[in-house]
Amino acid sequence: MSPGTGAALRLLAATADAKAVAEIGTGTGVSGIYLLHGMRPDGVLTTVDLEPERQQFAREAFRAAGFAGNRARFIPGRALDVLPRLADGGYDLVFCDGDRTESLDYLAESLRLLRPGGLVCFEGVFADGRTVDSAAQPAEVLRVRELLRAVRESHELLPTLLPVGDGLLCAVRRA
């Protein structure tokens, strides 16, 4: 994650006065640290990742960044198996940085998870410039194009594409 993308996430979490954030793709914890810095002091980040080792690394990174253990909830598993167990309308922001081929499914789950006025964000939507390249593209890039089209055409969302890092697609769920 680029510093610009992280700064944008921190700002968006603060703007949303986020108390509950869901993150798809824990990674090494970098995005989670940015999100936690933007969230309310009593906010909780729920982060989902297929690899428990990554989550352990992120847990240590959060602690080193000064966050109490109760500020993050780590759920190991495949996102599309975990997300249906999370509360409808219980989240202020959903950040998606998981398997790009599942991005449309993440969008559907995010719409269910978000409160009205909540934000959904997708990292990496430029796909290193491949989303606008007319050459034949792999399935993950085609799925990102489908995601961009679905968000743009949705009557439930007010979208924008922020040109930070490798592209940050953000949308507010209309009330």
Contacts in CASP RR format, 6 or more apart in sequence:
PFRMAT RR
TARGET T0000
AUTHOR 0000-0000-0000
METHOD contacts of the structure
MODEL  1
MSPGTGAALRLLAATADAKAVAEIGTGTGVSGIYLLHGMRPDGVLTTVDL
EPERQQFAREAFRAAGFAGNRARFIPGRALDVLPRLADGGYDLVFCDGDR
TESLDYLAESLRLLRPGGLVCFEGVFADGRTVDSAAQPAEVLRVRELLRA
VRESHELLPTLLPVGDGLLCAVRRA
1 30 0 8 1.000
1 31 0 8 1.000
1 34 0 8 1.000
1 97 0 8 1.000
1 123 0 8 1.000
1 165 0 8 1.000
2 164 0 8 1.000
2 165 0 8 1.000
2 166 0 8 1.000
4 164 0 8 1.000
4 165 0 8 1.000
5 31 0 8 1.000
5 123 0 8 1.000
5 164 0 8 1.000
5 165 0 8 1.000
5 166 0 8 1.000
5 167 0 8 1.000
5 168 0 8 1.000
6 30 0 8 1.000
6 31 0 8 1.000
6 34 0 8 1.000
6 164 0 8 1.000
7 34 0 8 1.000
7 164 0 8 1.000
8 162 0 8 1.000
8 164 0 8 1.000
8 168 0 8 1.000
8 170 0 8 1.000
9 31 0 8 1.000
9 34 0 8 1.000
9 35 0 8 1.000
9 38 0 8 1.000
9 95 0 8 1.000
9 121 0 8 1.000
9 168 0 8 1.000
10 34 0 8 1.000
10 35 0 8 1.000
10 37 0 8 1.000
10 38 0 8 1.000
11 38 0 8 1.000
12 93 0 8 1.000
12 119 0 8 1.000
12 121 0 8 1.000
12 170 0 8 1.000
13 21 0 8 1.000
13 34 0 8 1.000
13 35 0 8 1.000
13 37 0 8 1.000
13 38 0 8 1.000
13 39 0 8 1.000
13 92 0 8 1.000
13 93 0 8 1.000
14 38 0 8 1.000
14 39 0 8 1.000
16 92 0 8 1.000
16 93 0 8 1.000
16 117 0 8 1.000
16 118 0 8 1.000
16 119 0 8 1.000
17 40 0 8 1.000
17 92 0 8 1.000
18 35 0 8 1.000
18 38 0 8 1.000
18 39 0 8 1.000
18 40 0 8 1.000
18 43 0 8 1.000
18 92 0 8 1.000
18 93 0 8 1.000
19 39 0 8 1.000
19 40 0 8 1.000
19 42 0 8 1.000
19 43 0 8 1.000
19 44 0 8 1.000
19 92 0 8 1.000
20 43 0 8 1.000
20 44 0 8 1.000
20 46 0 8 1.000
20 90 0 8 1.000
20 91 0 8 1.000
20 92 0 8 1.000
21 35 0 8 1.000
21 39 0 8 1.000
21 43 0 8 1.000
21 44 0 8 1.000
21 45 0 8 1.000
21 46 0 8 1.000
21 91 0 8 1.000
21 92 0 8 1.000
21 93 0 8 1.000
21 94 0 8 1.000
21 95 0 8 1.000
22 46 0 8 1.000
22 47 0 8 1.000
22 48 0 8 1.000
22 83 0 8 1.000
22 86 0 8 1.000
22 91 0 8 1.000
22 93 0 8 1.000
22 94 0 8 1.000
22 95 0 8 1.000
22 110 0 8 1.000
22 113 0 8 1.000
23 31 0 8 1.000
23 32 0 8 1.000
23 35 0 8 1.000
23 45 0 8 1.000
23 46 0 8 1.000
23 47 0 8 1.000
23 48 0 8 1.000
23 94 0 8 1.000
23 95 0 8 1.000
23 97 0 8 1.000
24 48 0 8 1.000
24 79 0 8 1.000
24 83 0 8 1.000
24 94 0 8 1.000
24 95 0 8 1.000
24 96 0 8 1.000
24 97 0 8 1.000
24 98 0 8 1.000
24 106 0 8 1.000
25 31 0 8 1.000
25 47 0 8 1.000
25 48 0 8 1.000
25 49 0 8 1.000
25 54 0 8 1.000
25 79 0 8 1.000
25 96 0 8 1.000
25 97 0 8 1.000
25 98 0 8 1.000
26 32 0 8 1.000
26 47 0 8 1.000
26 48 0 8 1.000
26 49 0 8 1.000
26 51 0 8 1.000
26 54 0 8 1.000
26 55 0 8 1.000
26 58 0 8 1.000
26 74 0 8 1.000
27 49 0 8 1.000
27 51 0 8 1.000
27 54 0 8 1.000
27 57 0 8 1.000
27 58 0 8 1.000
27 97 0 8 1.000
28 54 0 8 1.000
28 57 0 8 1.000
28 58 0 8 1.000
28 61 0 8 1.000
29 47 0 8 1.000
29 54 0 8 1.000
29 57 0 8 1.000
29 58 0 8 1.000
29 61 0 8 1.000
29 62 0 8 1.000
30 61 0 8 1.000
31 95 0 8 1.000
31 97 0 8 1.000
31 123 0 8 1.000
32 45 0 8 1.000
32 47 0 8 1.000
32 58 0 8 1.000
32 62 0 8 1.000
32 72 0 8 1.000
32 95 0 8 1.000
33 61 0 8 1.000
33 62 0 8 1.000
33 65 0 8 1.000
33 67 0 8 1.000
35 45 0 8 1.000
35 93 0 8 1.000
35 95 0 8 1.000
36 45 0 8 1.000
36 62 0 8 1.000
36 65 0 8 1.000
36 67 0 8 1.000
36 71 0 8 1.000
36 72 0 8 1.000
39 45 0 8 1.000
43 71 0 8 1.000
44 70 0 8 1.000
44 71 0 8 1.000
44 72 0 8 1.000
44 73 0 8 1.000
45 71 0 8 1.000
45 72 0 8 1.000
45 73 0 8 1.000
46 72 0 8 1.000
46 73 0 8 1.000
46 75 0 8 1.000
46 86 0 8 1.000
46 91 0 8 1.000
47 55 0 8 1.000
47 58 0 8 1.000
47 72 0 8 1.000
47 73 0 8 1.000
47 74 0 8 1.000
47 75 0 8 1.000
48 75 0 8 1.000
48 76 0 8 1.000
48 77 0 8 1.000
48 79 0 8 1.000
48 82 0 8 1.000
48 83 0 8 1.000
49 55 0 8 1.000
49 58 0 8 1.000
49 74 0 8 1.000
49 76 0 8 1.000
49 77 0 8 1.000
50 76 0 8 1.000
50 77 0 8 1.000
50 78 0 8 1.000
50 79 0 8 1.000
51 76 0 8 1.000
52 76 0 8 1.000
55 74 0 8 1.000
55 76 0 8 1.000
58 72 0 8 1.000
58 74 0 8 1.000
59 69 0 8 1.000
59 72 0 8 1.000
59 74 0 8 1.000
62 69 0 8 1.000
62 71 0 8 1.000
62 72 0 8 1.000
63 69 0 8 1.000
75 82 0 8 1.000
79 98 0 8 1.000
79 99 0 8 1.000
79 102 0 8 1.000
79 106 0 8 1.000
79 109 0 8 1.000
80 102 0 8 1.000
80 105 0 8 1.000
80 106 0 8 1.000
80 109 0 8 1.000
83 106 0 8 1.000
83 109 0 8 1.000
83 113 0 8 1.000
84 109 0 8 1.000
86 113 0 8 1.000
87 113 0 8 1.000
88 112 0 8 1.000
88 113 0 8 1.000
89 112 0 8 1.000
89 113 0 8 1.000
89 114 0 8 1.000
89 115 0 8 1.000
90 113 0 8 1.000
90 114 0 8 1.000
90 115 0 8 1.000
91 113 0 8 1.000
91 114 0 8 1.000
91 115 0 8 1.000
91 118 0 8 1.000
92 114 0 8 1.000
92 115 0 8 1.000
92 118 0 8 1.000
92 119 0 8 1.000
93 114 0 8 1.000
93 118 0 8 1.000
93 119 0 8 1.000
93 120 0 8 1.000
93 121 0 8 1.000
94 106 0 8 1.000
94 109 0 8 1.000
94 110 0 8 1.000
94 113 0 8 1.000
94 114 0 8 1.000
94 119 0 8 1.000
94 120 0 8 1.000
94 121 0 8 1.000
95 121 0 8 1.000
95 123 0 8 1.000
96 103 0 8 1.000
96 106 0 8 1.000
96 107 0 8 1.000
96 110 0 8 1.000
96 120 0 8 1.000
96 121 0 8 1.000
96 122 0 8 1.000
96 123 0 8 1.000
97 122 0 8 1.000
97 123 0 8 1.000
97 124 0 8 1.000
98 106 0 8 1.000
99 140 0 8 1.000
100 124 0 8 1.000
100 127 0 8 1.000
100 140 0 8 1.000
100 141 0 8 1.000
100 143 0 8 1.000
100 144 0 8 1.000
101 139 0 8 1.000
101 140 0 8 1.000
101 143 0 8 1.000
102 143 0 8 1.000
103 122 0 8 1.000
103 143 0 8 1.000
103 144 0 8 1.000
103 146 0 8 1.000
103 147 0 8 1.000
104 143 0 8 1.000
104 146 0 8 1.000
104 147 0 8 1.000
104 150 0 8 1.000
106 122 0 8 1.000
107 120 0 8 1.000
107 122 0 8 1.000
107 147 0 8 1.000
107 150 0 8 1.000
107 151 0 8 1.000
110 120 0 8 1.000
111 120 0 8 1.000
111 156 0 8 1.000
111 157 0 8 1.000
111 173 0 8 1.000
114 120 0 8 1.000
114 173 0 8 1.000
115 173 0 8 1.000
116 173 0 8 1.000
116 174 0 8 1.000
116 175 0 8 1.000
117 172 0 8 1.000
117 173 0 8 1.000
117 174 0 8 1.000
117 175 0 8 1.000
118 172 0 8 1.000
118 173 0 8 1.000
119 170 0 8 1.000
119 171 0 8 1.000
119 172 0 8 1.000
119 173 0 8 1.000
120 157 0 8 1.000
120 170 0 8 1.000
120 171 0 8 1.000
120 173 0 8 1.000
121 168 0 8 1.000
121 169 0 8 1.000
121 170 0 8 1.000
121 171 0 8 1.000
122 147 0 8 1.000
122 168 0 8 1.000
122 169 0 8 1.000
122 170 0 8 1.000
123 166 0 8 1.000
123 167 0 8 1.000
123 168 0 8 1.000
124 144 0 8 1.000
124 165 0 8 1.000
124 166 0 8 1.000
124 167 0 8 1.000
124 168 0 8 1.000
125 131 0 8 1.000
125 144 0 8 1.000
125 147 0 8 1.000
125 148 0 8 1.000
125 161 0 8 1.000
125 166 0 8 1.000
125 167 0 8 1.000
125 168 0 8 1.000
125 169 0 8 1.000
126 132 0 8 1.000
126 165 0 8 1.000
126 166 0 8 1.000
126 167 0 8 1.000
127 140 0 8 1.000
127 141 0 8 1.000
127 144 0 8 1.000
127 166 0 8 1.000
128 166 0 8 1.000
130 137 0 8 1.000
130 141 0 8 1.000
131 141 0 8 1.000
131 144 0 8 1.000
131 145 0 8 1.000
131 148 0 8 1.000
137 145 0 8 1.000
147 169 0 8 1.000
148 161 0 8 1.000
148 169 0 8 1.000
151 157 0 8 1.000
151 159 0 8 1.000
151 169 0 8 1.000
151 171 0 8 1.000
152 159 0 8 1.000
154 171 0 8 1.000
155 174 0 8 1.000
156 173 0 8 1.000
156 174 0 8 1.000
157 171 0 8 1.000
157 172 0 8 1.000
157 173 0 8 1.000
157 174 0 8 1.000
158 171 0 8 1.000
158 172 0 8 1.000
158 174 0 8 1.000
159 169 0 8 1.000
159 170 0 8 1.000
159 171 0 8 1.000
159 172 0 8 1.000
160 169 0 8 1.000
160 170 0 8 1.000
160 171 0 8 1.000
161 167 0 8 1.000
161 168 0 8 1.000
161 169 0 8 1.000
161 170 0 8 1.000
162 168 0 8 1.000
162 169 0 8 1.000
162 170 0 8 1.000
END
